[in-house]
Amino acid sequence: MIQCKRVYLDAGADDGRRVLVDRLWPRGLAKDRLPLDAWLPQVAPSTALRKAFGHKAGAFEDFRRAYLQELAGHPEHWQALLHWAASGRLTLLYAARDETHNNARVLADFLEEALERQGSPSSPVCYQGEFGSG
């Protein structure tokens, strides 16, 4: 299971592996005060994309499309997250104020879809024999 959580909220016993997925370290938060298992700035949106988005809800769909393209082009940035999500609970940490329109939500959706693709065959040949004949 993958969940998203603001980095400023307290860690929970059910958070599982906690990973910061922002390119920049959160403002006002000392590095030794944040319980986390990893910080993966490379999985965050590029600086140009982050600045173009500017956390404006009206620009979210364009941001989402562009960020998904960035993710698709760099599986090496998110493969560890996929592995961790497949083996237990994963909490993606982010600093944005908007809990709906942010990179962690887009990343969580992307990873969930990737997990679904891994779990089921996608080739018609794989379905051979699953349907009765005649």
N, C-alpha and C positions, 0 to 999 in steps of 0.2 A: 504494500500500500504506500502511496505517495501522498504526503500532505504538505501544505505551504504554511509558513508561520512568520510573522514579523520578528525580526531579530531582537527587538526591544522587549518582547514578551519573555516571561520566565520559561526555562526549559521544563518540559514535562516528562514524567516517568515513561509515558507512551510515545515519546518522540522517535525512538529508535536512533538510527544514524542521522546526525544533524550536519547539514552541509550548507555553507554560505555560498550562494550563487550570484552574488553581485560583483561587478568589476572593481568597485571601490569599497574600501573598508567603511562600515557605517559610522556616521558622525557621532561624536560624543561617547563612543563605546571603546573602552580600553581592550586591547587584544587579549589580555590575560583574564578579562571578566566575562568573556563570551564562551560558554561551553559549546564546543563544536568538534566534529571529527575531521572535517576538511573544509578548506576554502578553495573553491575552484573558479577564480576570476575569468579564466579562459572560456568557460561555458556561458558566461553572461553575454548580452548583446554587445556588439562592437561599440566603441566610443562614439563614432559618428551616428550610429543608429540610436543609441541612448539619448544623445543630445537632440536629434531630430524629433524623437518622441516627446521629450520634455515632460513626461507623465501627464499628458493631456488626454483625458478620456476620449475625446473626439478623434484623436489620432491613433487610437489603440488598434483598430483593425489593420491599418497600414503597417503599424509597428509589428503586429503579430505575424503578418504574412512575411515581412522582411526577416524577422527573427527566426521563423521556421526555416527559411531558406539558408540562413547562416548555420543553423543547427544541422540541417541535412548535409551541408558541405563539410562538416567537421565532426564526424562520429568519434574521433579520438578524444574530443573534449567531453563527451557525455557517456561514453561506454562504461566507465566506472559507476556512474549513477544508475545506469540500467542494471548492472550486476547487483548493486546494493539493494535496489528496489525489488528485484526478483527474489532476493534472499531474506527479506524482512522489511520492516517499516523504515521509510526514508522521509525525513523532514527537510524540505528546501527552505532555507532561511533567506529573507530579503529585507531591505530597509525601507522600501517605498511606503508612503502613507496609505495609498489606495490599495486596499486588500483584494480588489477584483482585477484591476487593470495594471498588471506588473509582469515582469519577465519570469518570475518564479511560477506563476499560473500557466503561462504559455509553455514553459519547460516541463511542468508536471503533466500537462495534456500530451505533449510530444512524447514523453517517456511512457505514459500509459498506453498510447497507441503502439509504440514500439514493442512493449511487453505483450500486447495482444497479438501482434504480428508474429512474435516468436512462439507464442503458445498454440497457434493453429496453422495447419497447412494452408498454403495459398495457391498451390498449383492444381489444375484440374486432374492431373495424374494422381495427386495425393488423395483425391476423393474416389478414385476408382474402387469399386467393390462396396462402397458405402450405401449405394442405392440398389434396391432389388431390381432385377431385370424381368421383364415380361410379365 
